[in-house]
C-alpha cells in the first residue's frame, strides 16, 4: 500500500504527516508508521476492536495530536484496519 498524507490542525498549529502501512505480524512491530518532514515520529497498531492505539512516539508528538491523527487514519480505512490481513490455517 502506498503512503498517504494526513493533515492535523490543533491549537492553530498545522501538522502534515505521511502515513505508511506495514505488515502487522506477531513480533511486536507496529502496523502504521507516521512521518513528519521525512522523519519517523510515531506509530500505531490496531487493537482487537479495530481502533488504533499508540505504539511508539519517538517524535514526542503531543498525545492529543496523536489521537486526532489516529481518528483520521481510521477514517481513511472505512472497511477496517485489519481488512487486508488474512490468517493462514495450518
DANOR-V308595 format. One record per pair of residues at least 6 apart in sequence whose ideal C-beta (glycine too) atoms are under 7 Angstrom apart, sorted by the first residue. I is the first residue (numbers start at 1). GAP is how many residues later the second one is. Records with the same first field share a line. If there is no record, write none. Layout:
I = GAP + GAP
This chain:
1 = 20
3 = 15 + 16 + 17
4 = 15 + 72
5 = 11 + 13
6 = 11 + 13 + 63 + 66 + 67
7 = 7 + 8 + 9
8 = 7 + 9 + 57 + 60 + 61 + 64
10 = 54 + 55 + 58
15 = 21 + 50
16 = 20
17 = 17 + 18 + 19 + 52
18 = 17
19 = 13 + 15 + 54
20 = 13
21 = 10 + 11
22 = 7 + 9 + 11
24 = 7 + 21 + 61
30 = 13 + 14 + 15 + 25 + 26
31 = 13 + 14 + 15
32 = 11 + 12 + 20 + 41
33 = 7 + 10
34 = 7 + 8 + 9 + 35
35 = 6
36 = 23
39 = 20
40 = 18
41 = 17 + 18 + 20
42 = 12 + 14 + 15 + 17 + 19 + 24
43 = 12 + 13
44 = 8 + 9 + 10 + 11 + 26 + 29
45 = 8 + 10
46 = 6 + 35 + 36
47 = 6
50 = 30 + 31 + 32
51 = 23
52 = 18 + 21 + 22 + 29
54 = 12
57 = 9
74 = 7
